[in-house]
Structure formats: C-alpha cells, structure tokens
C-alpha cells in the first residue's frame, strides 16, 4: 500500500478521469448506482496498485481497471442471462443501409434523433460492441489504447467498432420506421 505522500500524485493523475471512468462503468453496467460502486472500487484498486503504474497514459490505465472491475462486478452481481450473448456471425451480418432509400423528411428526422433514442439503442448493443463504441466515440480513445484496455488485437477493435456503428444505425433506423408507421396509423383516412 502506498504512503499517504503518494496520494497527491495519485489524485493529480487519476482524478481528472473520474467522469470518464463513471461513463464507461455506467455504459457497461447499465445502472448508475452500480457504476458508482464500481468506480469507487476501481479507484481503490488503482490506489492500492499505484506503484505498478509506469505508463504515460493515466486515462487508459484507470479505464482498464474500471473495465475489469465492471466485468468482475457483473460476474458477482448479475445473472448470466442478463447479458446479451455475442455471436460473431449474427452480429456481423452484412446489410445495406436503409438511409439511402429514405425520403428527405425522414432522413432529416434521423439526423435529429434525440439523445434518449441513441442511448436506448446503445444499451441494446451486445457488450463487445457497446464497449468499443463507448471507449472510442464517447471517451475519444484511439484504437491502440482501446486494444490495450480490452486486451483485444487492434484489428478486432476496429472490426467491432465498425459493426457496432452498423448495428446502432440499424436500431435507430428501426426506431424511425416504427415511429413513422405509428404516425401513419394515426392519420385520418380520406
């Protein structure tokens, strides 16, 4: 365990990444209260092993700890059936984007989809997709750092990110079609 003299250095390097740590934990766990617990546990682990930190990227180091703590937390607290399984063939299906065939008003609406709809779709993604999407798009991390955090080859990270974007797009387009159908059903018939 570190001496209390290391606390200022730990705080200087790690506390700026507290929001990023919480965001990652929240997206992985889907629950703010659990995310708070995981972040707290992660920062305690990080402090306990701070003497092993010899990297230039404190953000990647703490996010890797948050990720690992989140998965440990899920194994301990969540039922196995609560997570969506990852099927490489199913989740890599090649589909044509629907946006190319949408009329302009729908395309404009798709561009203005609310954050709530995006968050809802993101929550439905399989964990490996959601994880890389959050790390890249929300955290702004480069592929190499994500590969280091997840323990996956960089090519896998790039592949998952591409597939995650396609699946997210498909889910948002499905939401658009459902809302459009709902609006059409409510229109008075002449």
N, C-alpha and C positions, 0 to 999 in steps of 0.2 A: 504494500500500500504506500502511496505517496505521502511525503511530508506535506504539512499544510502550506509550506512555502511554494509548492508546485501549483497550488490552487489558482493563483492569479494567472499563471501561464496557461493552465487548462481552460480557465474561463475566457481568456483572450482568444485562444484558438478555436474553442468549441462552441461557446455561447452564440456567436453570430449565426450559427447554423441551426439554432433551435427551431425556428419556423420551418425550415426545410425538413428537418427530422420529423416534426409533427405532421407535415403534409404527407410525407411518404408513409408514415405509420397509419395515418387516417385512411389513405387510399388502399393500403394493403389489408387493413383490418376492417374497414367499412364502419368504424364506430369511433366517435370522438373520445369517449371515456377510456376505452381500451387503448387508443392511441396515446392518450396522456400517460397511462400507466407504462406502456412500452417505452415511450420517450424517457420517462423518468428512470426506468430500469436500464435503458441503453446508456444514458449519461452516467449512471453509477458504474456500469461496466467499463465505460470508456475511461472514467477517472481511475478506476481500480487498475486498469492496464495501460495507463497513460505513459508509463516508462517504456512500453513497447512501440510507441508511436515514433516513427522516424521518417515520416513522409512529408512532402511539401503540400499535400492536398488534405487539409483537415476536414473539409466538407465531405469528400469521398470516404474518408476513414470513418467519420461518425455515421454517415448514411449506410455504410456497410454494416456497422454494428446495429443500427436501427432495423435494417432489413433482416438480419439474422435473428435479432431479438423478436421481431414480429412473427417470423415463421416458428420460432420456439413457442411463443405465446399461443399461436393458433393450434399447434400440436397439443398443448396442455389444456387449452380452454374451449376450443371449438370442436364440434362433432366433425368427423371426416366428411360427411355428406354435405356440410355447409359450404365446402369449396367446390368450384366448378372444375371438372377434370380437363386436362389439356390433351387433346387428341390432335397430333400433328397433321394428319390427313384432313380431318374435319375442319380445323382452323386455318388451313392453308388453301382452301378451295379457291379456284380461280373464277372470279365473277366479273362481269362487265359493270362499270359504274352506271348507275341509273341517272345521275345528274345530266349526262349528255342528252337524254331524251326528255327532260323536264321542261315544261313551258317556262317562260321568263318569270312570271309571278312566283311560281313555286321555287325556282332557283334563287330568286331574291329572298324569299322567306327562309330557305335553307341557310343562306348566308347570315340571317338574323336569328337563328335558333338560340334560345336562351341558355344561359349557363346551367340552369337546372336540368334541362334536357341532355346537355352534354355530360354533366355529372352522372345522371341516371344511366346513360349509355355506357360510360366509363366503368361504372360499378358492375355492369353485366359482363364485361370482358373477362376472359379466363385470366387467372393470376399472372402467368408469364407475360402476357400481352400488356395487362394493366401496369405491371411493374416497370417495364421498359418505357412505356408511354409516359408514365408519371416522372420517371427519372430524366427522360430526355426533354419532353415538352414542358413539364411544369418546373422541373429543377434546372433545366438547361445544361445538363451534363453531356459531355461528348461520349461517343461510342466506347472509346478505350476505358474511360472511367466507369461507365456502366458495366462493361465486361469485367472489370476488376471487382466491382461491388457484387455483381450477381454470380461471379465465378464461371461465366459462360464465355466461349470464344467470341471475338468481336463480330465474326460473320453471323453467329446465332443472334446476337443483339440486333444487328442490322435487319436480319430476316424477321425477327419478332416485331420489331418496330414497324416495318413495312406492313406486315399482316395486321398488327394492332390498328394501324391507321385505316386499313381497308375495312376491318370489322366495325370500327367505330363509325365510319362513313355509312356502311350498310345499315347499322342500327338507327342512325339519325335519319336516313332516307326512309326506313320503315316507319319511323315515328311521323315523318312528313306525310307519307301515304295514308297512314291511319287517321291523322288529323284532317287530311283532305277528304277522305271518304266520309268522315264524321260530319264535316261541313256540307258535303254534297247531300247527305241523307237528311239534313235539317232544312235544306232549301225547299220552298214550296213548289209543288209540281204544277205546271200550267194546265 
